[in-house]
């Protein structure tokens, strides 16, 4: 099964899944330096439905919203690693700073974000709620984030270590 799909393929895919009665779960993120927090989050998101679609920030998108030097890992490699996870059914890139347009296209049954996002700050929450969808927040693994890992590496090894 092809997991990494184009933006052009998303509407047709979602239509087929909905005709089969599948519950579509959507989440999004950069997933730069995949770690245990990401894996647990994605597994919990997948458990909320029949199909998990991950909106993956493209490199262009990450550069708009993150610190200088991000992403650390290219979009193709981030997508390949996500695609290797059994809990992820499909991955689609988006170039915008936020996933609103992609959420409009997917129209998920369940929209998922981390509990670090307040409900009123979750992009697309109002839209999903407006058509009867559900918005869920998942608790994060404490002290585990890409930024936290980067900070630990820099503090232990400095910015110049290259081996």
trRosetta pair geometry for C-beta under 8 A, 3 or more apart (Angstrom, degrees):
i j d omega theta_ij theta_ji phi_ij phi_ji
2 5 6.6 102 124 -76 103 80
3 82 8.0 -160 134 109 132 84
3 83 4.1 150 80 -136 138 100
3 88 6.6 72 -169 119 134 96
3 89 6.8 -164 -132 156 93 31
3 90 5.6 -160 -163 -110 62 42
3 91 5.8 47 142 10 90 92
4 79 5.0 68 -109 164 127 127
4 80 7.6 -30 -48 -76 141 52
4 83 5.7 -55 -43 -75 94 137
4 90 7.7 149 -90 -161 19 61
4 91 5.0 -25 -107 68 66 105
4 92 7.8 146 -161 -82 53 41
5 9 4.4 -111 179 81 110 132
5 10 6.3 137 114 -72 123 66
5 13 6.2 16 180 -37 171 155
5 90 5.5 -14 8 -162 119 112
5 91 7.1 149 22 69 69 49
5 92 5.4 -34 75 -85 85 91
6 9 4.8 96 56 3 77 101
6 10 7.5 -118 99 -27 47 81
6 92 7.2 55 154 -134 10 91
7 10 5.9 -32 -157 -4 37 119
7 92 6.0 115 -85 -176 56 112
7 93 6.9 -73 -50 69 97 73
7 94 7.2 107 -94 -94 118 66
7 102 7.5 -94 -127 -107 99 96
7 105 7.8 36 -166 109 82 175
8 11 8.0 -56 178 20 36 97
9 12 5.9 -69 -164 47 54 108
9 13 5.6 52 147 -25 85 113
9 92 7.8 -154 67 -106 91 117
10 13 5.7 -62 -146 39 30 112
10 14 6.1 25 162 -17 68 109
10 53 7.8 91 -139 -158 103 145
10 92 5.3 33 -80 -107 120 162
10 102 7.5 -80 -179 -151 174 84
10 105 5.5 58 107 136 131 126
10 106 6.3 -68 171 -80 121 79
11 14 6.0 -57 -145 38 27 107
11 15 6.2 30 156 -22 63 109
11 105 6.0 -88 -73 -173 85 98
12 15 5.7 -55 -148 34 29 115
12 16 6.5 29 155 -18 63 105
13 16 5.9 -59 -154 35 29 109
13 17 6.4 25 153 -16 66 109
13 90 6.7 115 157 -110 155 166
14 17 5.7 -56 -146 38 33 111
14 18 6.1 29 158 -18 67 108
14 24 6.4 23 -137 -97 90 164
14 53 7.8 -21 -85 -52 97 159
14 105 7.5 157 5 142 153 74
14 106 5.6 -176 -91 -142 147 56
14 107 7.0 113 167 48 146 86
15 18 6.0 -58 -145 38 26 107
15 19 6.4 29 155 -21 62 107
16 19 5.8 -55 -149 33 29 112
16 20 6.7 21 154 -12 63 108
17 20 5.8 -64 -156 40 32 108
17 22 4.2 -69 179 54 87 133
17 24 5.9 90 119 -73 138 111
17 50 7.7 171 -171 94 108 116
17 51 5.6 -62 -151 14 142 164
18 21 7.5 53 -176 -73 36 18
18 22 6.7 -90 -79 51 31 80
18 24 7.0 -45 -71 -20 84 124
22 49 7.4 78 166 166 76 102
22 50 4.1 -124 -155 84 85 137
22 51 5.1 40 160 -8 132 119
23 48 7.6 -121 129 130 126 64
23 49 3.5 -134 111 -145 101 97
23 50 4.7 115 44 5 73 92
23 51 7.2 168 82 24 48 77
23 109 4.7 -92 -158 64 74 155
23 110 6.7 39 164 -5 103 110
24 49 6.1 -52 59 155 1 154
24 50 7.4 -42 -69 59 41 85
24 51 5.2 -28 -111 72 65 106
24 53 6.3 5 -171 0 101 115
24 106 6.7 -155 143 171 139 99
24 107 7.9 69 75 93 138 59
24 108 4.7 -125 111 -134 97 72
24 109 5.1 122 51 7 66 92
24 110 7.3 -175 97 31 47 74
25 45 5.5 160 149 164 135 84
25 46 6.6 -176 64 -108 146 32
25 48 5.0 112 -99 81 138 102
25 49 3.9 174 -34 29 102 129
25 50 8.0 156 -6 41 94 42
25 51 6.7 174 26 84 75 49
25 52 4.9 -26 76 -103 108 67
25 53 7.1 168 84 24 52 69
25 108 6.1 64 -144 -168 16 128
25 109 7.0 -51 -70 63 51 87
25 110 4.4 -21 -111 72 77 110
25 111 7.9 171 -159 -81 58 20
25 112 6.0 21 -177 -12 102 121
26 52 7.8 154 -89 -158 28 54
26 53 5.0 -21 -105 70 77 98
26 54 7.8 160 -155 -91 56 25
26 55 6.6 38 -175 -18 101 103
26 103 6.4 151 117 -115 153 78
26 106 5.2 108 -84 119 146 152
26 108 3.6 -136 -1 -52 112 151
26 110 7.2 166 23 87 64 57
26 111 5.6 -22 68 -111 95 64
26 112 7.0 172 83 22 43 80
27 41 7.7 -179 166 146 166 104
27 42 7.3 -146 60 -108 145 68
27 45 5.0 -52 -23 -143 139 158
27 52 7.2 -13 17 -165 99 98
27 53 7.9 159 28 85 54 54
27 54 5.9 -19 73 -116 81 69
27 55 7.2 -145 107 27 34 82
27 111 7.5 128 -85 -169 55 52
27 112 4.3 -45 -78 74 107 97
27 113 6.7 159 -136 -79 92 46
28 54 6.7 135 -103 -172 42 59
28 55 3.5 -26 -102 69 105 103
28 56 7.2 -155 -149 -65 73 24
28 57 7.1 93 170 -43 100 79
28 94 7.4 -23 -140 27 132 129
28 99 4.3 -163 -46 -48 172 156
28 102 7.3 113 -86 81 137 138
28 103 8.0 -86 -27 -60 133 98
29 38 7.6 -160 99 -125 152 103
29 54 7.4 -52 34 -166 83 102
29 55 7.8 109 7 80 43 72
29 56 7.3 -23 72 -119 52 54
29 57 6.8 -68 145 -5 24 103
30 56 7.6 82 -135 -163 23 67
30 57 4.6 -32 -94 44 67 127
30 61 7.9 -160 -98 103 86 101
30 62 5.1 94 -127 -106 118 108
30 65 7.9 -151 -62 78 124 119
30 66 6.7 50 -86 -51 163 138
30 70 7.5 2 -172 168 154 121
30 71 6.2 -174 -176 -97 114 113
30 78 7.4 -73 162 -156 58 159
30 146 7.4 -76 87 11 119 163
31 34 5.7 16 -180 -86 91 85
31 38 5.7 102 -127 -142 87 143
31 54 7.6 22 -27 173 146 138
31 56 6.5 -58 30 -128 120 96
31 78 5.3 131 95 -172 97 112
31 81 7.6 -170 145 83 118 113
31 82 5.8 46 137 -70 163 119
32 62 6.8 100 -52 -138 129 145
32 66 7.7 40 5 -106 152 171
32 70 6.2 -50 -92 -155 177 101
32 71 4.5 -154 -102 -146 127 96
32 72 5.3 111 180 31 115 88
32 73 5.5 167 -144 32 72 96
32 78 6.4 -49 -91 -100 51 132
32 146 5.1 75 80 -146 88 157
33 72 6.0 26 -43 58 100 135
33 73 6.6 160 -51 -11 54 122
33 146 4.7 133 58 -129 113 96
33 149 5.8 -157 138 81 148 146
33 150 7.4 -177 0 -55 163 88
34 38 5.1 -105 -150 68 70 151
34 39 7.1 80 172 -51 99 87
34 78 7.5 149 -44 -142 102 73
34 81 5.2 -158 -7 136 148 137
34 82 7.2 -174 -91 -70 137 69
35 38 5.5 105 54 9 57 101
35 39 7.3 -116 112 -4 33 93
35 144 5.7 -158 126 178 133 109
35 145 7.8 176 53 -133 144 10
35 146 7.0 -178 0 -77 123 64
35 149 6.3 -170 -68 -50 149 146
36 39 5.5 -54 -144 37 37 113
36 40 6.2 34 159 -16 70 105
36 141 6.1 -4 107 16 95 175
36 144 6.1 -61 66 -168 92 160
37 40 6.2 -55 -145 38 27 106
37 41 6.1 29 155 -20 62 112
37 140 5.8 24 -159 -168 116 86
37 141 3.9 -132 -100 37 86 114
37 144 3.9 172 -41 109 122 117
37 145 6.5 -42 57 -81 164 48
38 41 5.7 -61 -148 39 27 114
38 42 6.2 21 159 -15 67 109
39 42 6.0 -58 -145 39 27 106
39 43 6.3 27 156 -19 63 108
39 85 6.8 -162 -125 -120 82 133
39 87 8.0 121 -164 30 64 136
40 43 5.7 -55 -146 37 30 112
40 44 6.3 28 156 -16 65 107
40 141 5.9 101 44 -47 144 116
41 44 6.0 -60 -151 38 26 108
41 45 6.3 27 152 -20 64 108
41 114 6.4 -37 -129 -88 135 93
41 138 5.5 134 -139 102 77 140
41 140 6.8 -1 -79 -112 117 68
41 141 7.9 -106 -42 -10 92 92
42 45 5.5 -50 -143 36 34 114
42 46 6.3 36 156 -21 65 105
42 52 6.9 108 -170 161 82 157
42 54 7.2 -14 -123 -83 114 128
42 82 7.8 -169 -112 -145 160 90
42 85 6.2 33 113 139 148 157
42 87 5.0 132 132 99 95 130
42 88 6.0 -28 -178 -63 133 92
43 46 5.8 -54 -148 34 29 111
43 47 6.6 34 152 -25 62 105
43 87 4.7 -123 -98 -82 56 162
44 47 5.6 -51 -152 29 34 116
44 48 7.4 41 150 -28 59 99
44 112 8.0 167 105 -161 88 146
44 138 5.0 134 101 -137 137 137
45 48 6.0 -54 -168 19 38 116
45 52 5.7 97 115 -127 101 125
45 87 7.5 105 65 156 83 121
45 110 8.0 171 -164 117 75 120
45 112 4.3 173 -124 90 105 168
45 136 7.9 162 -118 84 70 123
45 138 6.4 -86 -63 -35 79 152
46 49 7.3 -98 -165 56 37 70
46 52 4.2 -64 -97 -38 79 139
46 87 3.9 -143 -10 -169 157 94
46 88 7.2 -106 -75 -67 126 37
46 89 7.6 139 -124 -22 107 93
48 110 4.9 -147 134 136 125 167
48 112 6.6 153 34 -69 154 129
48 134 8.0 -140 177 90 125 129
48 136 6.1 -150 -118 28 157 162
49 52 7.0 141 67 -68 102 66
49 109 6.1 138 -110 70 139 120
49 110 5.3 -165 -41 24 126 129
51 89 4.7 -74 -157 46 74 168
51 90 7.2 18 175 6 104 105
52 87 6.1 15 31 153 154 74
52 88 5.7 -92 95 -123 117 43
52 89 5.0 136 53 10 63 95
52 90 7.6 180 96 33 52 66
53 89 6.5 -51 -70 71 54 100
53 90 4.7 -15 -115 71 77 103
53 91 7.6 167 -163 -85 59 25
53 92 6.6 1 -177 8 104 108
53 106 6.0 -165 86 -136 153 140
53 108 7.0 -148 46 -90 115 117
54 82 6.0 -115 74 176 159 143
54 88 5.6 -26 -12 -140 128 113
54 90 7.1 -176 25 94 68 51
54 91 4.9 -19 68 -108 100 74
54 92 7.5 162 83 26 52 62
55 92 6.0 -31 -111 73 59 86
55 93 7.8 91 -167 -145 60 13
55 94 5.3 3 -173 -4 105 123
55 99 4.5 91 119 -129 158 135
55 102 4.8 120 -119 116 135 152
55 103 7.5 -62 -39 -58 155 72
55 106 7.8 -115 -61 -22 112 147
56 75 6.7 129 132 -153 119 92
56 78 6.4 160 -166 114 131 116
56 79 5.7 170 74 -87 174 88
56 82 6.8 -155 -85 16 132 163
56 91 5.3 22 -17 -172 126 103
56 92 6.9 166 21 78 84 31
56 93 5.3 -47 75 -99 92 59
56 94 7.3 151 69 16 42 72
57 61 3.9 -136 -164 99 87 124
57 62 4.9 117 126 -60 123 77
57 65 7.2 -89 -143 37 152 130
57 71 7.9 157 99 -59 108 126
57 75 7.8 -123 104 -108 53 105
57 93 7.7 19 150 -152 10 72
57 94 6.6 -45 -108 66 43 81
58 61 4.7 100 49 6 71 103
58 62 7.1 -132 96 -5 38 86
58 75 5.1 -5 -146 -99 57 153
58 93 4.6 66 -71 -175 93 116
58 94 6.5 -141 -13 81 94 29
58 95 4.9 -16 33 -93 138 61
59 62 5.7 -53 -147 35 32 112
59 63 6.5 34 154 -21 65 105
59 71 5.8 -106 -121 24 72 115
59 74 6.3 -28 -73 -147 126 61
59 75 4.8 -106 -34 -30 84 109
60 63 6.0 -57 -154 33 28 111
60 64 6.9 30 149 -22 61 105
60 95 5.0 4 79 -148 128 89
61 64 5.7 -56 -158 29 35 114
61 65 6.7 -2 160 5 68 112
61 93 8.0 180 4 -178 132 85
61 94 6.2 66 -67 101 156 70
61 95 5.4 -164 -52 -160 98 29
61 96 6.3 26 -109 71 111 27
61 97 6.2 174 -149 -98 79 31
62 65 6.5 -81 -148 49 30 90
62 66 5.2 -15 178 13 75 125
62 70 5.4 -118 156 132 111 94
62 71 4.3 19 124 -44 165 96
62 75 7.9 -168 -5 -74 125 94
63 66 7.0 -59 -102 48 19 88
63 70 7.0 177 -90 88 50 71
63 71 7.7 -81 -52 -9 69 70
64 97 4.5 -109 122 -99 138 92
65 97 5.5 134 -59 -156 106 85
66 70 3.8 -62 113 80 135 146
66 71 7.1 82 52 -72 154 58
67 70 5.5 87 64 -5 67 119
67 147 7.8 103 3 -113 129 105
69 72 7.2 22 145 -81 85 74
71 74 7.0 144 91 -94 122 21
71 75 7.2 119 42 -59 154 64
71 78 6.9 -56 175 -44 154 140
72 146 8.0 -168 13 -174 124 119
72 150 7.5 -169 -51 -94 143 117
73 77 4.9 -112 175 89 100 120
73 78 5.1 125 107 -61 113 89
73 81 7.8 -5 154 2 154 139
74 77 4.8 86 60 13 83 102
74 78 6.9 -150 94 -6 39 88
75 78 5.6 -54 -140 39 31 111
75 79 6.1 32 159 -20 66 107
75 93 6.2 45 -178 -112 135 129
76 79 5.9 -57 -150 37 27 110
76 80 6.4 28 152 -22 63 107
77 80 5.5 -50 -144 33 34 114
77 81 6.5 33 157 -17 65 103
78 81 6.0 -56 -151 36 30 109
78 82 6.4 28 152 -15 64 108
79 82 5.7 -56 -147 40 32 111
79 83 6.0 35 154 -24 66 108
79 91 5.1 162 -145 122 92 151
79 93 7.2 -53 -77 -63 133 98
80 83 5.6 -53 -145 34 29 114
80 84 6.8 36 152 -27 60 101
81 84 5.8 -51 -159 23 34 115
81 85 7.7 38 146 -25 59 96
82 85 5.9 -49 -167 17 43 113
82 88 5.2 -170 165 -158 84 180
82 91 5.4 105 101 -83 131 142
83 88 6.5 -109 -105 97 30 127
83 91 6.0 -91 -70 3 86 133
85 88 4.6 71 77 7 104 106
88 91 6.4 22 167 -55 126 96
92 102 6.7 168 102 -150 121 127
94 99 5.5 124 52 -114 163 73
94 101 7.2 158 -147 67 128 97
94 102 4.7 -87 -80 -43 140 138
96 99 7.1 153 74 -87 109 28
96 100 7.3 -79 111 38 150 80
96 101 6.0 109 -4 22 156 117
96 102 7.7 -163 35 -17 119 99
98 123 4.7 -166 179 -116 124 163
99 102 4.6 -61 -169 50 82 115
99 103 5.4 88 127 -30 94 97
99 123 5.9 129 52 102 78 133
99 124 6.6 -45 94 -27 92 134
100 103 5.7 -57 -148 35 30 111
100 104 6.5 35 153 -22 65 102
100 123 5.2 -102 -67 175 84 110
100 124 5.5 -177 -117 -65 62 88
100 127 7.6 125 -154 -9 84 147
101 104 5.5 -48 -153 31 35 117
101 105 6.7 34 150 -18 64 103
102 105 5.5 -53 -151 35 36 112
102 106 6.2 26 155 -12 69 109
103 106 5.9 -58 -138 44 31 104
103 107 7.6 96 162 -70 56 33
103 108 6.9 -65 -147 7 77 101
103 111 6.7 31 -139 -111 123 126
103 123 7.0 173 -6 126 148 89
103 124 3.6 -38 127 -119 171 147
103 127 6.3 119 123 77 118 141
103 128 6.9 -73 176 -54 120 101
104 107 7.0 10 -176 -61 28 76
104 124 7.6 -135 -45 -119 63 105
104 127 6.5 -81 -87 -172 72 158
107 128 7.8 157 -153 -108 50 71
107 131 6.8 -21 -158 67 106 157
107 133 7.4 -164 177 -53 65 141
108 111 5.4 131 73 -70 126 69
108 128 6.4 -18 68 -119 83 120
108 133 6.2 97 97 -149 63 145
109 133 5.4 -167 -160 -127 29 93
109 134 6.8 16 149 23 66 90
110 128 8.0 71 -147 -175 15 138
110 133 6.5 -163 -73 -175 28 96
110 134 4.9 -16 -110 69 75 99
110 135 7.7 157 -160 -92 57 23
110 136 5.9 1 -171 4 105 116
111 122 7.0 131 127 153 122 129
111 124 5.7 -163 -138 109 155 115
111 125 6.4 -155 89 -97 143 57
111 128 4.4 -125 -11 -53 130 169
111 133 6.4 71 -11 136 95 129
111 134 7.3 -173 26 93 68 49
111 135 4.9 -20 67 -111 101 72
111 136 7.3 163 80 25 49 67
112 135 7.9 167 -81 -161 33 51
112 136 5.1 -19 -105 71 78 95
112 137 7.6 155 -155 -94 61 24
112 138 6.1 26 -171 -16 108 113
113 117 4.4 -32 133 45 133 146
113 122 4.9 -162 12 -122 150 113
113 135 7.8 -6 15 -172 98 93
113 136 8.0 162 30 88 56 51
113 137 5.9 -25 76 -112 76 71
113 138 7.5 -171 97 22 28 82
114 117 5.8 105 69 1 68 95
114 137 6.8 26 138 -162 20 79
114 138 5.9 -60 -116 67 47 79
114 139 7.9 38 -162 -167 73 9
114 140 4.9 31 -160 -62 120 109
115 137 4.5 99 -96 154 62 109
115 138 6.1 -118 -32 86 87 27
115 139 4.8 2 -2 -95 144 45
115 140 6.0 -139 41 -10 92 82
116 140 5.9 3 -27 -10 106 139
117 121 5.4 -137 -168 87 83 103
117 122 5.1 94 142 -79 130 83
117 137 6.5 -152 67 -121 86 111
118 121 4.8 74 60 14 83 106
118 122 7.5 -138 91 -26 41 81
119 122 5.9 -42 -152 6 35 115
119 125 6.1 152 -177 -167 69 163
119 135 6.6 109 -141 114 93 136
119 137 7.0 -94 -75 -42 77 129
120 125 7.5 -124 -112 67 22 148
122 125 4.0 84 83 -45 105 121
122 135 6.1 138 91 -166 154 131
122 137 7.6 -128 -67 -81 140 97
124 127 5.0 -58 -158 43 61 117
124 128 5.7 58 147 -22 88 104
125 128 6.0 -58 -145 39 28 107
125 129 6.1 26 158 -15 65 111
125 135 4.6 38 -136 -105 91 157
126 129 5.9 -60 -145 41 27 110
126 130 6.2 37 154 -34 63 107
127 130 5.6 -54 -153 23 28 117
127 131 7.4 -1 162 2 61 101
128 131 6.9 -74 -159 43 30 90
128 133 3.8 -80 180 80 85 129
128 134 7.2 -61 146 53 117 20
128 135 5.7 124 85 -65 132 92
129 132 7.7 57 -172 -65 34 10
129 133 6.5 -90 -69 65 27 75
129 134 8.0 64 -94 -110 66 21
129 135 6.2 -41 -58 -15 96 115
140 144 7.4 -157 161 66 95 87
140 145 7.7 17 173 -75 140 95
141 144 4.3 -5 98 40 110 128
143 148 6.2 168 -177 -175 53 159
144 148 6.4 -144 -141 68 17 140
144 149 7.6 31 -155 -50 61 99
145 148 4.3 95 52 5 81 105
145 149 7.0 -148 89 -6 42 84
146 149 5.7 -55 -150 36 32 111
146 150 6.4 34 152 -19 66 105
147 150 5.6 -53 -148 36 32 113
147 151 6.3 34 153 -20 65 106
148 151 5.7 -54 -148 36 30 113
148 152 6.5 32 152 -20 63 104
149 152 5.7 -53 -149 34 32 112
149 153 6.5 32 153 -19 65 105
150 153 5.8 -56 -151 35 31 111
150 154 6.3 27 155 -16 66 108
151 154 5.8 -56 -145 39 30 109
151 155 6.1 25 159 -16 66 109
152 155 5.9 -58 -143 40 27 106
152 156 6.2 17 161 -12 65 112
153 156 6.1 -65 -146 42 25 103
153 157 5.8 -32 177 31 65 114
154 157 7.0 -80 -123 58 17 75
154 158 6.8 27 -167 -139 56 13
154 159 6.0 15 -137 -72 95 72
157 161 4.1 -66 166 15 111 151
158 161 5.8 115 65 -19 84 95
